[in-house]
Amino acid sequence: GEFQRRHPDINIRVLASGDLVASTDQEFDLALGYGPNESSRFSVEFIAEEDVFPVCSPALAAQLPSQTTTTDLARWPLLHVDYVDPGWTTWQDVLASAMVGEAGRVKSVVFTSYQVCLDVAERDGGIALGWERSVRPRLDAGTLVRVPGITILHAGRINAYFPNRTAPNPHAVEFVELLKQTLAEDSPET
């Protein structure tokens, strides 16, 4: 919004995709996403880190033990997002790091949409992984609650990707700087 207020004459086209930026053949000035910080095709600029933690409905949270562990979570349906992005933290990563059984033996529901996954979590459908900035409105509204005691610190590395084919578009560079400033001011308190 702030970028548009500063530049009302610029038309912006946003393409949202679950595909990796490296797999696109479309021309663009700037891509934002989770992922690797090195690339031969792009100039990559770090924007922010983000914590990831389990979230669920208040009703489901009331059924969890007061000192919930990843072993406790593995007894519930775990809501997954099916992305091919290597930067996306998954339940398999969380359970493997906690050495909780085999990920294949855990009851799960897989979605191709992160927003739908969170919608199902709100409706008592299981426990999802939430990225702090994207779930904050739902936490503030009370439709989702954070499962206490389990956080995957710095699990989400948000990067800006500028194509190496040309010099970066100055407006794209300005947008990234504005985004960095906004995210720093809005940094979540852990």
C-alpha positions as CSV (number, residue, x, y, z in Angstrom):
1,G,0.0,0.0,0.0
2,E,2.7,2.5,0.9
3,F,4.6,1.8,-2.4
4,Q,1.3,2.5,-4.3
5,R,0.8,5.7,-2.4
6,R,4.3,6.9,-3.3
7,H,3.9,5.8,-7.0
8,P,0.2,6.1,-8.0
9,D,1.3,6.1,-11.7
10,I,2.9,2.7,-11.6
11,N,0.8,-0.4,-12.5
12,I,1.7,-3.4,-10.4
13,R,1.1,-7.0,-11.5
14,V,1.4,-9.6,-8.7
15,L,1.6,-13.3,-9.6
16,A,1.2,-15.6,-6.7
17,S,2.5,-19.1,-7.2
18,G,3.7,-22.1,-5.3
19,D,6.2,-22.8,-8.0
20,L,9.9,-22.2,-7.4
21,V,11.1,-18.9,-8.8
22,A,13.9,-20.7,-10.6
23,S,11.3,-22.8,-12.6
24,T,9.4,-19.8,-14.1
25,D,10.0,-18.7,-17.6
26,Q,8.0,-15.5,-17.2
27,E,9.7,-12.1,-17.2
28,F,9.6,-10.2,-13.9
29,D,11.3,-7.4,-12.1
30,L,11.2,-8.9,-8.6
31,A,10.2,-12.2,-7.0
32,L,9.7,-12.7,-3.3
33,G,9.8,-16.1,-1.6
34,Y,11.3,-18.6,0.7
35,G,14.3,-20.4,-0.6
36,P,18.0,-20.5,-1.2
37,N,20.2,-17.5,-0.8
38,E,22.4,-18.3,-3.8
39,S,21.5,-18.6,-7.5
40,S,23.2,-18.3,-10.8
41,R,20.1,-16.8,-12.4
42,F,19.2,-14.3,-9.8
43,S,20.7,-11.7,-7.5
44,V,19.4,-12.7,-4.1
45,E,18.8,-10.2,-1.3
46,F,17.8,-11.3,2.2
47,I,14.7,-9.6,3.5
48,A,13.8,-11.2,6.8
49,E,13.7,-14.4,8.9
50,E,10.5,-15.8,10.2
51,D,9.7,-18.3,13.0
52,V,7.4,-21.3,12.4
53,F,5.3,-22.9,15.0
54,P,2.3,-25.3,15.4
55,V,-1.2,-23.7,15.4
56,C,-4.6,-25.1,15.9
57,S,-8.1,-24.1,16.9
58,P,-8.8,-23.1,20.5
59,A,-11.0,-26.2,20.9
60,L,-8.3,-28.6,19.8
61,A,-5.7,-26.7,21.9
62,A,-7.8,-27.3,25.0
63,Q,-7.4,-31.0,24.4
64,L,-3.6,-30.9,24.3
65,P,-1.4,-31.4,27.4
66,S,-0.2,-28.3,29.2
67,Q,3.4,-29.2,28.3
68,T,2.9,-30.2,24.7
69,T,5.7,-32.0,22.9
70,T,6.2,-32.9,19.3
71,T,5.3,-36.5,20.3
72,D,2.0,-35.3,21.6
73,L,1.4,-33.4,18.3
74,A,2.1,-36.5,16.3
75,R,-1.0,-38.1,17.7
76,W,-3.2,-35.6,16.0
77,P,-3.8,-35.1,12.3
78,L,-1.0,-32.9,11.1
79,L,-1.9,-30.5,8.3
80,H,0.7,-30.3,5.6
81,V,1.2,-28.0,2.6
82,D,2.5,-29.8,-0.5
83,Y,5.1,-27.5,-1.8
84,V,8.2,-28.4,-3.7
85,D,10.1,-25.4,-2.4
86,P,13.2,-26.6,-0.5
87,G,12.9,-23.5,1.8
88,W,9.5,-24.5,3.1
89,T,9.6,-26.1,6.5
90,T,7.5,-29.3,6.7
91,W,6.1,-31.5,9.5
92,Q,8.6,-34.1,8.3
93,D,11.4,-31.6,9.2
94,V,9.9,-30.9,12.6
95,L,9.3,-34.5,13.5
96,A,12.7,-35.7,12.2
97,S,14.5,-33.0,14.2
98,A,12.7,-34.1,17.3
99,M,13.2,-37.8,16.4
100,V,9.5,-38.6,16.6
101,G,9.0,-41.8,14.8
102,E,8.7,-42.0,11.0
103,A,6.9,-39.2,9.3
104,G,5.1,-41.7,7.1
105,R,3.4,-43.2,10.1
106,V,1.9,-39.9,11.3
107,K,-1.7,-39.2,10.4
108,S,-1.7,-36.2,8.0
109,V,-3.8,-34.3,5.6
110,V,-2.1,-32.6,2.7
111,F,-3.2,-29.4,0.9
112,T,-1.9,-27.5,-2.1
113,S,-2.9,-24.2,-0.5
114,Y,-1.5,-22.7,2.7
115,Q,-4.6,-20.6,3.3
116,V,-6.9,-23.7,3.0
117,C,-4.6,-25.5,5.4
118,L,-5.1,-22.8,8.0
119,D,-8.8,-22.7,7.3
120,V,-9.1,-26.4,8.2
121,A,-7.0,-25.9,11.3
122,E,-9.4,-23.2,12.4
123,R,-12.2,-25.7,12.1
124,D,-10.7,-28.3,14.4
125,G,-9.3,-30.3,11.5
126,G,-5.8,-30.8,13.0
127,I,-2.6,-28.9,13.7
128,A,-0.8,-26.8,11.0
129,L,2.5,-25.1,10.9
130,G,2.2,-21.4,11.0
131,W,4.6,-18.8,9.7
132,E,4.5,-15.9,12.2
133,R,3.7,-13.0,10.0
134,S,1.0,-14.9,8.0
135,V,-0.8,-16.4,11.0
136,R,-0.7,-13.3,13.2
137,P,-4.1,-12.0,12.1
138,R,-5.7,-15.3,12.9
139,L,-3.9,-15.5,16.2
140,D,-5.0,-11.9,17.1
141,A,-8.6,-12.8,16.1
142,G,-8.5,-15.9,18.3
143,T,-9.5,-18.3,15.5
144,L,-6.1,-20.0,15.8
145,V,-3.9,-20.4,18.8
146,R,-0.2,-21.1,19.0
147,V,0.8,-24.4,20.6
148,P,3.1,-23.3,23.4
149,G,6.7,-24.5,23.8
150,I,7.4,-25.5,20.2
151,T,9.0,-23.1,17.8
152,I,11.3,-23.6,14.8
153,L,13.4,-20.5,14.9
154,H,14.3,-18.8,11.7
155,A,12.7,-21.5,9.7
156,G,11.5,-19.1,7.0
157,R,14.1,-17.0,5.2
158,I,12.3,-14.5,3.0
159,N,14.4,-13.4,0.0
160,A,14.1,-11.0,-2.9
161,Y,15.1,-12.4,-6.3
162,F,16.2,-10.0,-9.1
163,P,16.8,-11.5,-12.5
164,N,20.5,-11.3,-13.6
165,R,19.5,-10.6,-17.2
166,T,19.3,-6.8,-16.7
167,A,20.1,-4.2,-14.1
168,P,17.5,-4.3,-11.3
169,N,14.5,-2.1,-11.9
170,P,14.9,0.9,-9.5
171,H,11.3,0.7,-8.4
172,A,11.7,-3.0,-7.5
173,V,14.8,-2.1,-5.5
174,E,12.8,0.7,-3.7
175,F,10.0,-1.7,-3.0
176,V,12.4,-4.2,-1.4
177,E,13.8,-1.5,0.8
178,L,10.4,-0.4,1.8
179,L,9.4,-4.0,2.6
180,K,12.5,-4.5,4.7
181,Q,11.7,-1.3,6.7
182,T,8.1,-2.3,7.1
183,L,9.0,-5.8,8.3
184,A,11.6,-4.5,10.7
185,E,9.1,-2.1,12.2
186,D,6.5,-4.9,12.4
187,S,8.9,-7.5,13.7
188,P,7.1,-10.0,16.0
189,E,8.0,-10.2,19.6
190,T,9.0,-13.8,20.5
